[in-house]
Amino acid sequence: MSNEQPRDLDAIFRDGSQIDAAIRKAARLALLAHKREGLPVPVWQDGKTVWIQPDEIEVPEDETKKSGGG
């Protein structure tokens, strides 16, 4: 059995910051994977889909490293 405390899912959804952080992390990992594999990524820009080539993909900084946790 785990010693973790049960999570209050209602509170997590109300606050939303953990969900936002998880989405940012997943997006960052997906961008890194595309860049590493040499695959373009589609983005929505000026009302249309635009393909960003791997050498032009900008990967956001890892927030967990700059905040020291996570």
Beta strands, then each sheet from edge to edge (+ up, - down):
strand 1: 41-45
strand 2: 48-52
sheet 1: 1+ 2-
end
